[in-house]
Amino acid sequence: MKQVFTLLATIVIFYQASSQSFIAESYMEHTQIDPKLGTSIGFNFKNKIQVGGFIQQSTSTIEFGEQAPRNTETKLYGAFFSYPIILNSEKFELQFKTRAGLANDENFVITPSLQGGYTPFKLVSIGAGVGVRSFRPTYMVTLRINLLGKKTGGVLAVADRDNTHRN
């Protein structure tokens, strides 16, 4: 219990010290075998670097014949790191994203990708990307929500920008 509290306290302090927003993202990744649905939660720092964790699962149960591989990926979870390639745009972004984690609780997997995004509203972004998994291309679409925006006016950080409530 002490370790969990220490981890949560460290995350909160780290967030308050340097992060810009807390983000939640749902995505669908289409691989060679089948589509996978995933969720990621992380921090979007002031310099647009993103760090967090993710979990994804296969959308279908595949029945293979005798010649098919024995281990097909049904679950993948781990951490992600995203580095911006385009820094000067408020509406558009292009990022290099790397995810690393465990597939089916036994195999370590690293998946690099390039992801583009468009932010039509301050709290919502949509995106698409191309990645590599097992030397084969993957395609991803995402929906991201900015939950605790400090400077972007997120859901929980509301500021009186025009000072209309000043006495």
C-alpha positions in Angstrom: 0.0 0.0 0.0 2.9 2.3 0.8 4.3 1.8 -2.7 1.0 2.6 -4.4 0.6 5.8 -2.4 4.2 6.8 -3.1 3.7 6.2 -6.9 0.5 8.2 -6.9 2.0 11.1 -5.0 5.0 11.1 -7.4 2.7 11.2 -10.4 0.6 14.1 -8.9 3.7 16.1 -8.0 5.3 15.5 -11.4 2.1 16.5 -13.1 1.7 19.7 -11.1 5.3 20.6 -11.7 5.6 20.2 -15.4 2.7 18.9 -17.4 0.3 20.8 -19.4 -2.6 18.4 -19.5 -3.9 15.0 -18.7 -5.1 13.1 -21.8 -7.3 10.0 -22.4 -7.3 8.4 -25.8 -9.3 5.6 -27.5 -8.0 4.1 -30.6 -8.5 1.3 -33.1 -5.4 -0.3 -34.6 -5.7 -2.5 -37.7 -2.9 -5.1 -37.9 -2.3 -7.8 -40.4 -4.3 -10.3 -38.4 -7.3 -8.4 -37.0 -8.3 -5.0 -35.6 -7.6 -4.1 -32.0 -9.3 -1.6 -29.7 -7.2 0.3 -27.1 -7.2 3.0 -24.5 -4.3 5.1 -23.3 -3.9 7.6 -20.5 -1.0 9.9 -20.0 0.4 13.4 -19.7 0.8 16.0 -22.5 3.7 18.2 -21.4 4.2 21.9 -22.3 6.6 21.0 -25.1 4.0 18.5 -26.5 5.9 15.4 -25.5 3.4 12.7 -24.3 4.1 9.9 -21.8 1.7 7.4 -20.4 0.3 3.9 -20.4 -2.0 1.9 -22.7 -3.9 -1.4 -22.9 -5.5 -2.9 -26.0 -7.3 -6.1 -26.9 -8.2 -8.0 -30.1 -11.8 -7.3 -31.3 -12.4 -10.8 -32.6 -11.7 -14.4 -31.7 -9.9 -16.1 -34.5 -10.1 -19.8 -35.1 -7.1 -21.0 -37.0 -6.4 -24.2 -38.7 -3.5 -26.5 -37.9 -1.0 -24.4 -40.0 -1.7 -21.1 -38.2 0.6 -19.8 -35.5 -0.1 -20.9 -32.0 0.3 -17.6 -30.3 -1.8 -14.8 -31.7 -1.8 -11.5 -29.9 -5.1 -11.0 -27.9 -3.9 -8.5 -25.3 -1.1 -5.8 -25.3 -0.4 -3.4 -22.5 2.6 -1.2 -21.5 3.9 2.4 -21.8 4.1 4.9 -24.6 6.3 7.9 -25.5 5.4 10.4 -28.2 7.7 13.1 -29.5 6.4 16.0 -31.7 7.8 16.5 -35.1 5.8 19.7 -35.9 5.8 22.1 -32.9 4.4 25.4 -34.3 0.8 24.5 -35.1 -2.1 24.7 -32.7 -4.6 22.7 -34.8 -2.3 20.1 -36.4 0.3 17.8 -35.0 2.6 15.2 -36.3 4.3 12.9 -33.7 6.7 10.0 -33.6 5.1 7.5 -31.1 6.7 4.4 -29.6 4.8 1.9 -27.5 6.5 -0.8 -25.5 4.8 -3.5 -23.6 3.8 -7.2 -23.0 1.8 -9.1 -25.5 -0.3 -11.9 -24.0 1.7 -11.5 -20.7 4.8 -13.1 -22.2 6.3 -11.4 -25.2 8.0 -8.0 -25.1 6.9 -5.8 -28.1 8.0 -2.4 -29.3 5.8 -0.7 -31.9 7.0 2.6 -33.5 4.6 4.8 -35.5 4.0 8.2 -37.0 0.7 9.8 -36.0 -1.0 12.9 -37.2 -3.7 14.8 -35.4 -6.2 17.6 -35.9 -7.7 19.5 -32.9 -11.1 21.0 -33.9 -11.8 22.0 -30.3 -9.6 22.6 -27.3 -10.7 19.5 -25.5 -10.9 17.0 -28.4 -8.4 15.8 -31.0 -8.8 13.2 -33.8 -5.9 11.5 -35.5 -4.6 8.7 -37.7 -1.3 7.0 -38.0 0.9 4.4 -39.6 3.1 2.1 -37.7 5.1 -1.1 -37.8 4.5 -4.4 -36.0 6.4 -7.6 -36.8 7.8 -5.8 -39.9 4.3 -5.3 -41.3 2.4 -2.0 -41.5 -0.4 -1.1 -39.1 -3.0 1.6 -39.3 -4.5 3.5 -36.4 -7.3 6.0 -35.8 -7.6 7.9 -32.5 -9.9 10.1 -30.5 -8.2 12.0 -27.7 -9.7 14.0 -24.9 -7.8 16.7 -22.9 -9.0 16.2 -19.3 -7.1 18.5 -17.1 -5.8 21.3 -19.3 -3.8 23.9 -17.4 -3.2 26.4 -20.2 -5.8 25.1 -22.7 -8.8 25.6 -20.5 -9.6 21.9 -19.9 -12.6 20.4 -18.1 -11.4 20.9 -14.5 -9.2 24.0 -14.9 -11.5 26.8 -15.6 -10.1 30.3 -15.6 -11.8 33.7 -15.8 -9.9 35.0 -18.8 -11.8 38.2 -19.4 -12.1 39.2 -15.7 -15.8 39.7 -15.9 -16.3 38.4 -12.3 -13.9 40.9 -10.7 -15.5 43.4 -8.3 
